[in-house]
Amino acid sequence: MASHAMDSDRGDTIAQVDGPDQRQIGAKQSESANAPIPVAILIFPASSASVIFGLYDLLLSVGRDWPLIVGGSPGPQAIRPLLVAAEPGPLMVCNGIPVPVNYPLADCPPVAVVCVPEVNIPPSAPMTGLFDREIAWLIERYHAGATLAASCSGAMLLAEAGLLDGHDATTHWAYCATLRQRFPKVNVHGQRSLVCSGDGQRLVMAGGGTSWLDLALFLIARLVSVEAAMQVAKLNLIDWHQIGQQPYARLAQTRQVEDALIARCQVWIAEHYRSPAPVAAMAKLSGLSERSLNRRFKAATGLSPLEYVHTLRLEEAKQLLEAGDLPVETIARDVGYEDAGFFNRLFQRQVKLTPAQYRKRFRGLRLSLDGPARG
């Protein structure tokens, strides 16, 4: 297979598609080298049907649908997806849809890959004790040689299992701060849409939302071939999320924090982020030195006061870029930056797009959606 390394600064793959011994693992676990490669999709009540069935359909289509479309006859199935859960099914998932279960965890046959869908609980909600059986099974499968592929907030289960300690990781942008705070040994790359790490690059994580599509394509390329992944992408009109998830990210640290003094600062800065010296003003408001404020603010929110101010300003700038045609220099001043050049550099560093590129991508999307919605 051809390698598929991409520039990690763009938020993409950081490892070659040719994972170590994955075809051999699949072949050993199949009855013969030509049998479909078994891939488990782990389901639990906090998962959603869209990701479960989406992964299932894409994996099931590999090798089968392209010959059907272009030649009129289905080809041999290359991957055999299996729906597995702690108990026999059907299992009702978070959006109220019953999902059949092919195997309870105790009876699941050997698999090359385990896919973990997102965990639909609030980022700040504790997970301890909620997924003990699933986590124990994931640890067992990983030590047996399987690749663990987590979609969105499903990476939190890998972290709870202790498998991400000392390794690179990503998750949905809204969970990145929680992942960093709860698991300080994990190297979190919130800007990336796909990260591979761990022993033999067998921990694969996709970021937020529909990046599970990236995850599916990556797994198909690794297990079968890049050509097979390209065929699935063409059939389903799937675009790779090359820019990562930072352009889509919103400030997730606005939730109420336990430190009442820092919560008071958050309320104040939400209305005064345009101030010329906002950190000094928050220090005065809190009665703390700037050094003490920095320490307490970061402990409570995951960001330093200055990082928090920049994030608020950039969020407002995003809204202005999406909503109208104001010059970038005007927007920079409106959100608190006198130096438009500094604003441009900061925006590109944090969002991974220039303000002009962001406007082109998201204002066009807003206009495209607004017309049909009004009409």
C-alpha positions in Angstrom: 0.0 0.0 0.0 1.1 3.6 -0.6 1.9 5.7 2.4 -0.5 8.5 3.4 1.5 10.8 5.6 0.2 14.4 5.8 1.5 17.6 7.3 0.5 17.5 11.0 0.4 21.3 11.2 -2.7 21.2 8.9 -4.5 19.0 11.4 -4.2 15.7 9.6 -2.7 12.2 9.8 0.7 12.0 11.6 1.4 8.4 10.6 1.6 6.3 7.5 -1.5 4.4 6.5 0.5 1.2 6.4 0.1 0.3 10.1 2.4 -2.4 11.4 1.0 -5.9 10.6 -2.6 -4.8 10.3 -3.2 -6.9 7.2 -1.5 -9.8 8.9 -3.6 -9.3 12.0 -6.8 -9.2 9.9 -5.7 -12.3 8.0 -4.8 -14.3 11.1 -8.1 -13.4 12.7 -10.1 -14.4 9.5 -10.7 -17.9 8.4 -8.6 -17.3 5.3 -6.6 -14.4 3.7 -9.5 -13.7 1.5 -12.2 -13.6 4.2 -13.5 -10.1 5.3 -11.4 -8.5 8.0 -13.4 -8.3 11.3 -13.8 -4.9 12.8 -15.8 -4.4 16.0 -18.0 -1.3 16.6 -18.4 -0.8 20.3 -21.9 0.5 21.3 -23.2 1.7 24.7 -26.2 3.8 25.8 -24.3 7.1 25.5 -23.4 6.5 21.9 -25.4 7.8 18.9 -27.0 5.8 16.1 -25.6 8.1 13.3 -22.0 7.3 14.0 -22.6 3.6 14.7 -24.6 3.0 11.5 -22.4 5.4 9.5 -19.3 3.5 10.4 -21.1 0.2 9.8 -22.3 1.2 6.3 -19.0 2.6 5.1 -17.0 -0.4 6.4 -19.5 -2.9 5.0 -19.4 -1.2 1.6 -15.6 -1.7 1.1 -14.9 -3.9 -2.0 -18.6 -4.5 -2.5 -20.2 -1.2 -3.8 -17.6 0.2 -6.2 -17.8 -2.8 -8.6 -21.6 -2.7 -8.2 -21.8 1.0 -9.3 -19.2 0.9 -12.1 -19.7 -2.6 -13.3 -23.2 -3.7 -12.3 -22.2 -6.5 -10.0 -21.1 -6.3 -6.3 -17.5 -7.2 -5.5 -16.3 -9.3 -2.5 -16.8 -7.8 0.9 -13.4 -6.7 2.3 -14.4 -5.8 5.9 -16.9 -7.5 8.3 -18.2 -4.9 10.8 -19.6 -6.4 14.1 -21.8 -4.5 16.6 -20.7 -5.4 20.1 -21.9 -4.3 23.5 -21.5 -5.2 27.2 -24.9 -7.0 27.1 -26.9 -8.8 24.3 -29.1 -6.4 22.4 -31.0 -4.6 21.1 -29.4 -1.6 22.9 -31.2 1.7 23.0 -28.6 4.5 22.3 -28.8 8.2 23.3 -31.1 9.4 20.5 -33.7 6.7 21.2 -32.9 4.3 18.4 -32.5 0.6 19.2 -29.3 -0.9 17.8 -28.9 -4.7 17.3 -25.9 -6.4 19.0 -24.1 -9.1 17.1 -22.0 -10.1 20.1 -21.8 -9.3 23.8 -18.2 -8.4 24.7 -17.5 -11.8 26.3 -18.4 -13.6 23.1 -16.8 -11.3 20.5 -14.4 -13.1 18.2 -10.9 -11.7 17.5 -10.9 -8.5 15.6 -8.3 -6.3 13.8 -9.9 -3.0 15.0 -12.3 -1.8 17.6 -14.1 1.4 16.7 -15.3 3.5 19.6 -18.1 6.1 18.8 -18.6 9.4 20.6 -19.7 9.6 24.3 -22.7 11.8 24.5 -22.3 13.2 28.0 -21.3 16.8 28.9 -17.6 17.5 28.8 -17.6 18.4 32.5 -19.5 15.3 33.6 -17.6 12.6 35.4 -17.1 9.3 33.6 -15.7 7.2 36.5 -17.6 4.0 36.9 -19.9 4.5 33.8 -17.9 2.4 31.3 -16.0 -0.1 33.5 -16.8 -3.2 31.4 -16.2 -1.4 28.1 -12.9 0.0 29.3 -11.7 -3.4 30.6 -12.5 -5.0 27.3 -10.7 -2.2 25.3 -7.6 -2.7 27.4 -7.8 -6.5 26.8 -8.2 -6.0 23.0 -5.4 -3.5 22.8 -3.0 -5.8 24.6 -4.1 -8.6 22.2 -2.9 -6.6 19.3 -6.1 -4.8 18.0 -6.1 -1.2 16.9 -8.5 1.1 18.9 -10.0 3.8 16.7 -12.0 6.4 18.6 -14.4 8.9 17.1 -15.0 12.3 18.6 -15.3 12.2 22.4 -14.8 8.4 22.3 -11.2 9.2 23.0 -12.2 9.9 26.5 -12.7 6.2 27.0 -9.2 5.5 25.9 -7.9 8.1 28.3 -10.0 6.6 31.2 -8.4 3.2 30.3 -4.9 4.8 30.8 -4.0 3.9 27.2 -3.2 7.5 26.2 -0.7 8.3 29.0 2.5 9.7 27.4 1.0 9.6 23.9 -0.4 12.1 21.4 -4.2 12.4 21.3 -7.1 14.4 19.9 -10.9 14.5 20.7 -13.8 16.8 20.0 -12.7 20.4 20.5 -15.3 20.8 23.3 -13.6 18.0 25.3 -10.0 19.0 24.8 -9.8 21.1 28.0 -11.4 18.3 30.0 -9.0 15.8 28.5 -6.0 18.0 29.4 -7.2 18.7 33.0 -8.2 15.1 33.9 -5.3 13.4 32.1 -2.2 15.7 32.3 0.1 12.9 30.9 -1.8 12.9 27.6 -0.4 15.2 24.8 -3.6 16.7 23.5 -3.6 18.2 19.9 -7.0 19.8 19.7 -6.2 21.3 16.3 -5.8 18.0 14.6 -8.7 16.1 13.0 -6.8 12.8 13.2 -4.0 11.5 15.4 -2.3 8.1 15.5 -0.1 7.1 18.5 0.6 4.3 20.9 2.3 1.0 20.4 2.6 0.4 16.7 0.4 3.4 16.0 -2.6 1.4 17.2 -4.4 4.2 18.9 -6.3 6.2 16.3 -8.4 9.2 17.2 -10.6 11.5 15.1 -11.7 14.9 16.3 -15.2 16.2 16.4 -18.4 15.8 14.5 -18.2 14.2 11.1 -14.5 13.5 11.4 -15.6 9.9 12.0 -15.7 9.9 8.1 -11.9 10.6 8.2 -11.5 7.8 10.7 -13.4 5.3 8.4 -11.4 6.3 5.4 -8.1 6.0 7.3 -9.0 2.5 8.6 -10.0 1.4 5.1 -6.8 2.6 3.7 -4.8 0.9 6.5 -6.7 -2.4 6.5 -7.4 -2.8 2.7 -5.8 -0.2 0.5 -5.7 3.5 -0.3 -7.5 2.8 -3.6 -10.4 1.1 -1.6 -10.6 4.2 0.6 -10.6 6.5 -2.4 -13.5 4.5 -3.9 -15.5 4.8 -0.8 -14.8 8.6 -0.6 -15.9 9.0 -4.3 -19.1 7.0 -3.9 -20.1 8.9 -0.8 -18.8 12.4 -1.7 -16.5 12.5 1.4 -14.0 15.3 1.7 -11.0 14.9 4.1 -11.0 17.5 6.9 -7.6 18.9 5.9 -7.8 22.0 8.0 -8.5 20.2 11.2 -11.2 21.3 13.7 -9.9 24.6 14.9 -12.0 26.7 12.5 -15.1 25.1 13.9 -14.1 25.3 17.6 -15.9 27.5 20.0 -15.0 28.5 23.5 -15.9 25.5 25.6 -14.5 26.9 28.9 -17.4 29.3 29.4 -19.1 26.8 31.7 -19.5 27.7 35.3 -16.2 27.0 37.2 -15.9 26.1 40.9 -13.7 29.0 41.8 -16.2 31.9 42.5 -13.6 34.6 42.1 -12.6 33.3 38.6 -16.3 32.9 37.7 -16.7 36.6 38.5 -13.8 37.5 36.3 -15.3 35.4 33.5 -18.6 37.3 33.7 -16.7 40.6 33.7 -14.4 39.8 30.8 -17.4 38.6 28.6 -18.5 42.2 28.4 -15.1 43.9 28.6 -12.8 41.8 26.4 -12.2 44.8 24.1 -10.5 46.7 27.0 -6.9 47.8 26.3 -5.5 46.0 29.4 -8.1 43.3 30.3 -5.8 41.1 32.3 -4.7 44.0 34.6 -8.3 45.0 35.0 -9.3 41.4 36.0 -6.4 41.4 38.5 -7.7 44.6 40.0 -11.3 43.3 40.1 -10.2 40.1 41.8 -7.8 41.7 44.3 -5.1 39.3 43.2 -1.7 39.9 41.7 -1.5 39.1 38.0 0.7 36.1 38.8 -1.8 34.7 41.3 -4.7 35.4 38.9 -2.9 33.6 36.1 -2.4 30.5 38.3 -6.0 30.4 39.6 -7.5 31.3 36.2 -5.6 28.5 34.4 -6.5 26.0 37.1 -10.1 26.8 36.8 -10.5 27.2 33.0 -7.6 25.5 31.4 -6.5 28.8 29.9 -4.4 31.7 31.1 -6.3 35.0 31.4 -4.6 36.3 28.3 -5.4 33.2 26.3 -9.0 33.4 27.5 -9.2 37.1 26.3 -7.7 36.2 22.9 -10.1 33.3 22.5 -13.1 35.5 23.3 -11.9 38.2 20.9 -11.3 35.6 18.1 -14.8 34.1 18.7 -16.3 37.5 18.2 -14.2 38.1 15.1 -15.4 34.8 13.6 -19.0 36.0 14.1 -18.3 39.3 12.4 -16.4 37.6 9.5 -19.4 35.2 8.9 -22.1 37.8 9.2 -20.9 40.7 7.1 -18.4 42.4 4.8 -16.5 44.6 7.3 -12.8 45.0 6.4 -10.5 42.8 8.5 -8.8 45.9 9.9 -12.1 47.2 11.2 -13.0 43.8 12.8 -9.5 43.7 14.4 -10.2 47.1 16.1 -13.8 46.2 17.0 -12.6 43.1 19.0 -9.8 44.9 20.7 -6.7 44.9 18.5 -5.1 48.1 17.3 -2.5 46.2 15.2 -4.3 44.5 12.4 -1.2 42.6 11.4 -0.9 41.1 14.9 -4.6 40.1 14.7 -4.1 38.4 11.3 -1.1 36.4 12.6 -2.9 35.4 15.9 -6.1 34.4 14.0 -4.1 32.2 11.6 -2.1 30.6 14.4 -5.2 29.8 16.5 -7.8 29.1 13.8 -5.5 27.6 11.1 -7.0 29.9 8.5 -6.4 33.5 7.7 -9.4 35.8 8.4 -9.9 36.1 4.6 -9.9 32.3 4.2 -12.3 31.9 7.2 -14.7 34.4 5.7 -14.6 32.7 2.3 -15.4 29.3 3.8 -17.9 30.2 6.5 -19.7 33.3 5.1 -20.4 31.4 1.9 -21.7 28.5 4.0 -23.9 30.8 6.0 -25.3 32.5 2.9 -25.9 29.2 1.2 -27.9 28.0 4.2 -29.7 31.3 4.8 -31.2 31.5 1.4 -33.1 28.2 1.5 -34.0 28.8 5.1 -35.7 32.1 4.3 -37.2 30.9 1.0 
